[in-house]
């Protein structure tokens, strides 16, 4: 950052602090403000609002380019590392396609930030992706097995998800165990009915069969029957995703991690069984 940019930045910070101090004084001494002073505050607030929106817009732009450049560099590294195994066949296939049909769109790999909901402006709903022309270009992603903890793992967009296949209990079954993580520091693990991440033989997460249920209504009602059911889904519907996020917590994030690994392992079994029997 050069001196000019640094001075501009410091001036901006000073203006923000002055406005915040003004608003704080107004809140503390509001009873002593007359109409004229109140109108002055309103004008200052309008200016402050405009400034905040500009700052937010600049921040969003910086975040976008920051993420975009990281993705571009990551893809470039992948391309360089796989130059002979990946790039040459792609180029060769493009040439063949072009000769066969001059209107064919070339295979192109690039990064982008895409919202999982069309036209959604919420950053929480945007994910980093590598765009490809067809499904044949999607690279094979392995499932890892962690010997130390006896867990399976995948890593997508630098987010590590790990776990195991679990037992699904029916709500009529009373003898359930390992449904939730133990929070007792002095726990006697041998008699505990909760799971312990630090114990290899006891870190398997199990589920109630209603754990995959998505609750769409009455999330805000603390006396609701839904609240009495632990480990149900509060986030999931495309049309209510933004409002759903207000009612979720870290427990649901852990639940989705466990369920995701469970479902992936089940799918692998199904794919092996059905492909071998067809």
WOCOR-V844750 format. One record per pair of residues at least 24 apart in sequence whose ideal C-beta (glycine too) atoms are under 8 Angstrom apart, sorted by the first residue. I is the first residue (numbers start at 1). GAP is how many residues later the second one is. Records with the same first field share a line. If there is no record, write none. Layout:
BEGIN
I=GAP  GAP
END
This chain:
BEGIN
12=43
15=36
16=35
19=25  28  29  32
23=25
60=63
63=60
64=49
67=46  61
68=43  44  45
71=40  41  42  57  59
72=38  39
74=37
75=34  35  36  55
79=30
90=47
105=28
106=27
107=25  26  27  30
108=24  25
109=28
116=122
117=121  124
120=122
122=120
124=118  121
125=116  117
127=30
128=29
143=121  122  125
148=52
149=48  51  54
150=50  51  53
151=52  110
152=109  112  113
153=108
154=107  110
161=96  99  100
162=95  99
163=42  94  95  97  98  99
164=39  40  41  97  98  101
165=39  96  97  100  101
166=38  39  40  41  92  96
167=37  39  40
168=38  39  40  41
169=37  38  39  40
170=38  39
171=37  38  39
176=30  32
177=29
178=24  26  27  28
179=26  27  28  29  51  52
180=50  51
181=73
205=53  57
207=24  51  52  55
211=44  48
212=47
216=24
219=25  28
220=27
231=24
END
